[in-house]
Amino acid sequence: MCPLTLASAARRIVARIVDGLLVLYLAAVVTLAPSGSLSPHLYWLAWVALTLLYDFVSVAVCGKQLGKLIVGIRVIDSTTGCKPNVLNSFIRSMSLMLMLVLAQAVFLFAAAAKLAKLPMVVAASVPPAAILVATLATIFGSQSRQGLHDKSAETLVVKDKSSS
């Protein structure tokens, strides 16, 4: 078996940005198509559902999402070195969604802070800072560069052999 190279934090972040933009776009298309107007509640529900579906299916079937394909990384089971099974893919997706929903709660805090007359710079910087700190702390705080969602599903993100 070839030695595995863990994916760098930079590749993981770029992959997550690509995937995030794709899902945001798809959620907008899905919610705008029926009515022609964007309902924030419907958009949020579509975003949650599409994020879960996209992450779960793409990791379970291919071991990677589009963002990971573009930057040349993939998700593997940490014990077998193969693509994660369906259960671990589901656990990984649910754990990631929990982290994203918690980040949304932080965003709501920022909105409340704005209403409380805190400077906009302070209020606007809370959500991205919380997401960045949580992501980087879990990736850099672990020798295996596992995020919380990786640890819960016993997965690793590695450089893809086929992209070398």
GIDANOR-V67137 format. One record per residue. SS is DSSP state (a for helix, b for strand, c for the rest). D_FIRST is the distance of its C-alpha to the first C-alpha in whole Angstrom. Layout:
ss->{SS;SS}
d_first->{D_FIRST;D_FIRST}
This chain:
ss->{c;c;c;c;c;b;c;c;a;a;a;a;a;a;a;a;a;a;a;a;a;a;a;a;a;a;a;a;a;a;a;a;a;a;a;c;c;c;c;a;a;a;a;a;a;a;a;a;a;a;a;a;a;a;a;a;a;a;a;a;a;a;c;c;c;a;a;a;a;a;a;c;b;b;b;b;b;c;c;c;c;c;c;c;c;a;a;a;a;a;a;a;a;a;a;a;a;a;a;a;a;a;a;a;a;a;a;a;a;a;a;a;a;a;a;c;c;c;c;a;a;a;a;a;a;a;a;a;a;a;a;a;a;a;a;a;a;a;a;a;c;c;c;c;c;c;c;a;a;a;a;a;a;c;b;b;b;b;b;c;a;a;a;c}
d_first->{0;4;6;9;12;15;18;21;24;26;24;24;27;28;26;28;31;30;30;33;35;34;35;38;39;38;40;43;43;43;46;48;48;50;53;53;53;50;50;49;48;47;45;43;42;41;39;37;37;35;33;32;32;30;27;27;26;24;22;22;22;20;18;20;24;26;26;22;22;24;23;19;18;16;17;14;14;14;13;11;9;11;15;17;20;23;24;22;23;27;26;25;27;30;29;29;33;34;33;35;38;38;38;41;43;43;44;47;48;48;50;52;52;54;56;57;58;55;55;53;50;49;49;47;44;44;41;39;39;38;35;34;34;33;30;29;30;27;25;26;27;23;21;18;21;21;25;27;26;22;23;25;22;19;17;16;17;14;15;14;12;15;17;16}
